[in-house]
Amino acid sequence: MRGNLRDRPIEVPVGKHIVRCVNPAGEWTRETDVAPGTTRTLVGTVPDIAVTLEIDATIDGTRYARGSVVRLKPRRLEVIADGKRQFITFRVSCTLKDSPELECYR
């Protein structure tokens, strides 16, 4: 574990490595081989999550019907349902409900 090293090089010994990048929105993992005297740049993408709606709702300005399954990039989005407005941070696949409060539940 190296801590927060965004956009900073990490020196590692020659050989095979597994790099795991974790942030509040999600994570990605890459495997790489480092040869002597080389520099590698690894780029990853946090995968989409699936949000299942148990209610009619508007997410980030788009209306969705109850029963829809929406693919989203993990992030904080505005959700409006049944007259309630809430900013929800979507991190993992979940089910959007309005009870006990408007939130996405695992």
N, C-alpha and C positions, 0 to 999 in steps of 0.2 A: 504494500500500500504506500502510495507516494503523496497523497493529499491533493489539493487543488493545483493543477499544473496546466491549466488551459493555455494553449498556444505557447508553451515553453517546452524546450527539448528535454528529454529524459535520457541520460546515458545508461546504457545497459551492456552487459557483456555479449560477446559474439555468441550466436546460437539461436535456438527457437524460443519464442516468447508468446505468451497469451496476454493481450492487453484488454483490460476491462475499463470502460468509461462509464461512470455513474454520475447522474445529476438529478435534480428534483423532478425533471420531466420523464426520466426513464434511463435506460442503459443500453449499451451495445458492447460486443466482444469481438476482437479480431485476433487471429493467429498470424505471426510473422516470423521470418528468419532474418537475422541480422548478420551480414557478412563483415569481415574485417574492413575497417575504413569506410564504411558506408553509412548513409543517413536514410532513414525511412520515415515517411509521413503517412500516418494512418488516419483515415476519415471514416466516420460511422454515422449512421442515421438511426434515431430512435424509432422503433417500429410503431405503426398505428395501433390504437386500441379499439376495442368494440364496446360501444355503449348501447345497451338494450333499454328501450323506453317503455316503462309501465304506465306512462302518462303522455298526453299530448303536450308538446313543448317546443319552444323556439330556442335553438342553440346557436349562439353567435350570429343571430339574424336570420337563420333558416328554420322554417317550421317543419316539424316531424310529427307523424301520427303515432299514437300508442301502438306498441308492437314492432315498431321500426328498430332496426339494428344499424347504428351509424358508426362508420369508421372515422376516427379522429386522430390527429397528432396530439400527443400528450401536451397539455398546456392549460392555462387558466382562461375560461370562457364565460360569457354571460349566458345565463339560462333563465327563461321566463316560462312559467307554467301556472295555470290556475290563478292568475293575478299576482303571483309571487315573482320577484326578481332577485336572483342570487348569482354571484360570481363563484364558480366551482372550479377547482383545480383538478383536472382529469389526469391521473397518473397511470392507472391500470384499467383493464377492462372491468366494467361495472354495470349496474342497473340503476337507471335514473328513476327515482320515486319522489313523491311529495309528502310522504309520511314515514317517520314522525316529523321530518322536515325536508324541504327541497334539497336533495343531495344525491350523489351517485354512490350506491352501496355495493360492496363486494359480495 
